[in-house]
Amino acid sequence: MKWSKKELTEFVKVEQAAVDTYEQDRTDFDSFAAVIRKYVGIRELTPAIVNEFVKKIVVHAPKKIDGKRFQKVDIVFNFVGKIHLSAEPQTEQKEVNKQEKTA
């Protein structure tokens, strides 16, 4: 297969972007791992520790669904970004807590 100069240039550009992304992800992971190692075994969460892990917190406007108030909160971590967690475990834990209080 023969490639034109334009095709080769575009191919190199795309591959270089992939390499750059990989290198940035690796650097971010290494930085995040270093912060985690630094705080293994902590007993108290301080503002300084939170600041090292959390880049920003986004609190969305509340919504009412079936008469209950829900409010989405996004936590964006340094180095790794936003981690998507299922709401199910929290809902299940709230139900367990309700049952324990009424028992």
Legacy VTK file of the C-alpha trace (Angstrom):
# vtk DataFile Version 3.0
C-alpha trace
ASCII
DATASET POLYDATA
POINTS 103 float
0.000 0.000 0.000
1.376 3.386 -0.952
0.720 6.340 1.278
0.651 9.917 0.137
2.611 12.512 2.028
-0.662 13.965 3.326
-1.824 10.533 4.584
1.505 9.887 6.286
1.484 13.304 7.918
-2.045 12.727 9.234
-1.131 9.221 10.434
1.909 10.518 12.325
-0.199 13.318 13.841
-2.840 10.865 15.111
-0.247 8.430 16.474
1.685 11.233 18.207
-1.532 12.387 19.882
-2.093 8.826 21.132
1.459 8.660 22.522
1.051 12.059 24.201
-2.227 10.955 25.804
-0.634 7.726 27.043
2.333 9.587 28.528
0.045 12.113 30.268
-2.155 9.327 31.662
0.922 7.518 32.961
2.250 10.682 34.596
-1.166 11.370 36.165
-1.384 7.807 37.479
2.115 7.980 38.960
1.284 11.294 40.667
-2.006 9.930 42.026
-0.285 6.777 43.295
2.323 8.919 45.084
-0.422 10.872 46.887
-2.181 7.647 47.861
1.062 6.145 49.240
1.641 9.335 51.220
-1.659 8.920 53.085
-1.841 5.160 53.677
-3.165 4.597 57.176
-4.499 8.102 57.858
-6.859 8.356 60.793
-8.303 11.810 60.137
-9.334 13.516 56.921
-8.044 17.089 56.987
-8.632 19.947 54.534
-5.009 19.636 53.370
-5.475 15.958 52.518
-8.768 16.627 50.708
-7.093 19.402 48.697
-4.425 16.987 47.487
-7.031 14.526 46.223
-9.913 16.739 45.047
-9.634 19.167 42.147
-13.215 20.461 42.354
-16.690 19.650 43.599
-19.707 20.526 41.463
-23.069 20.700 43.250
-26.008 20.613 40.841
-29.435 22.163 41.394
-31.768 19.963 43.451
-34.601 18.035 41.773
-37.783 16.622 43.257
-38.687 13.128 42.132
-41.738 11.417 43.634
-41.810 13.994 46.422
-38.192 13.340 47.407
-35.368 15.827 46.980
-32.311 14.659 45.037
-29.146 16.618 44.413
-26.311 15.457 42.164
-22.766 16.109 43.346
-19.768 15.544 41.062
-16.327 15.155 42.600
-13.420 15.682 40.202
-10.201 14.206 41.555
-6.710 15.480 40.833
-4.869 13.405 38.245
-7.752 10.988 37.492
-10.789 13.197 36.841
-14.387 12.342 37.653
-15.090 8.814 38.792
-18.586 7.549 37.989
-20.125 5.611 40.844
-23.506 3.931 40.886
-26.115 5.479 43.165
-27.385 2.038 44.147
-25.032 1.298 47.084
-25.924 4.630 48.702
-29.650 3.969 48.280
-29.273 0.483 49.749
-27.284 1.834 52.705
-29.972 4.451 53.431
-32.606 1.705 53.508
-30.464 -0.346 55.929
-30.055 2.709 58.160
-33.824 3.341 58.153
-34.504 -0.277 59.105
-31.969 -0.140 61.944
-33.534 3.054 63.351
-37.050 1.633 63.304
-36.022 -1.734 64.799
LINES 1 104
103 0 1 2 3 4 5 6 7 8 9 10 11 12 13 14 15 16 17 18 19 20 21 22 23 24 25 26 27 28 29 30 31 32 33 34 35 36 37 38 39 40 41 42 43 44 45 46 47 48 49 50 51 52 53 54 55 56 57 58 59 60 61 62 63 64 65 66 67 68 69 70 71 72 73 74 75 76 77 78 79 80 81 82 83 84 85 86 87 88 89 90 91 92 93 94 95 96 97 98 99 100 101 102
